[in-house]
Amino acid sequence: MNQKLVTKKNGKIRRLRELYPDVQCKIFYQRDFHHLLVKYGLEEPEDVVLPEAPTRIPGPPAVTNLSVNTDAG
């Protein structure tokens, strides 16, 4: 699911809880919906294609050399 849409959904739920604290609600994300379909036999586990978890920074991870230089001295 698009992160912008998830943020919007979370904001709506936050506002709902502020305005109506007595109302109990549960947020279902796409992942939760697919798990329920598998649990109750409406979909086979291999039929459900879950999206990969997004990374914060696109592309391969940057490698940083953290070794200490012991030659100076």
N, C-alpha and C positions, 0 to 999 in steps of 0.2 A: 504494500500500500504506500502511496505517496506520503512522504514525511509531512508535507504541508497539510494534507488532509488529516493526518493523525493529530497534529498539533491543534488544528481547528476543532477536532472532535474532543480532545482533552480540555480545551478552553470552554467548550459548551458544557461539558460535565462539571467543570470547576464552578462555572457560573450557576448552574442548576443547584449544586450543593450549597452555594452561598445564599441563594434566594430561598430555597426550600430545604432546610437542613433535616427535616423529618422524612424526606423522600430517599429511599434506598435505591441505588442504581448500580448496575454492573456494566463495565465497558467490555464489549467484545470486539476484538481485532480480527483481521482476516485469518490469522494463524489459529485463533481460538475456534472460529467457525469451522475451519477444515478439520481440526481435531474432533469436534463434535460430530461431524459427518462420518468420520472413521469410527468413532466410538459406538454410534448407533447403527452402523452397518449400511449407511446410505451411500458411502463411497469406499472403494478399496484403498488400502494404504498406498499402493503404488500409483493409483490414479491421481492422488493429491500431490500437486506440485507446489511446494512451498517456496516462496521467493528467498533468495539468499539474503542474509543479514547485511545491510548496507554498512560500508565503512565510512568513517568521517572524512578521510582524505582519499580521493580516487587515485588509483595507480599503485605501483608496488611500494612497499614500505621502504623508507629511507634508512640506510645503515650508517650508524655513527660510531666512530672509533673512540672508545673511552679508555684506552690503555694509557698508563702513566709513563712518561719519558724519564727513565732513570739514568740516562747518559749525562745529563747536565749536573755538574757538581763538583 
